[in-house]
Amino acid sequence: MTHKPILCVIPVHNGARLIGRAIDSLMAQSVPPSRILVVDDGSADDLAGALRGYDGRVQRLDQVQSGPTVARNRGALTGDEPFISFLDADDEYEPERFERALAMMEDGPGTGAVVCMAQNFDAGGAPVGEPLPAYTAGALVVRRQTFLHVGVFDESLPHGSAMDWFLRAREAGVDVALDPGPLLKRHLQSGSFSETNAVDSHREHLAVVRAALRRRRT
């Protein structure tokens, strides 16, 4: 298999303490990304210090705090790599994540994107539950042409943008393959964005589903 360039976008807000783990997991890939782009979403901590050891290997793009959805879009629209991936700053990929995703898309030319199973871990590093399908932005590896065809993440949806994107992809006839391997390690953090805004997140996801049903009826 001839490996093609892949961009990995990491949105981060005050994640200096944890981002090294995510970056290290990308550098340990059997097929490493051609470019790692950290989009700093208005961090107030020492992110620059955390990235200093990666000088020349990790790019940084700053923005006024606008949320991870805006950060993902900004990062994805830079460059021209034929494949785009996303990883949250507090998570990590198993070493074969990109190799397997690219192989699935090369073996299936009609496959526009690949997600994988995710294993959750608590703050102490212990597994929580069984691996689950991760239809999330932080588990997405997608052809650039597919991403642009479906459209960027909806920036009016800070919680439901990933669900909305996958629903729009299905409506557009995009084949999103699921790698059965638990290749995403999700580290559950106390006080995370989703945890502290759980009510808003639930409400927004319901609104996304209702909007998809309305589109289907029309």
Secondary structure, 3 states (H helix, E strand, C coil): CCCCCEEEEEEECCCCCCHHHHHHHHHCCCCCCCEEEEEEECCCCCHHHHHHHHCCCCEEEEECCCCHHHHHHHHHCCCCCCEEEECCCCCEECCCHHHHHHHHHHHCCCEEEEEEEEEEECCCCCEEEEEEEECCHHHCEEEHHHHHHHCCCCCCCCCCHHHHHHHHHHHCCCEEEEEEEEEEEEECCCCCHHHHCHHHHHHHHHHHHHHHHHHHHC
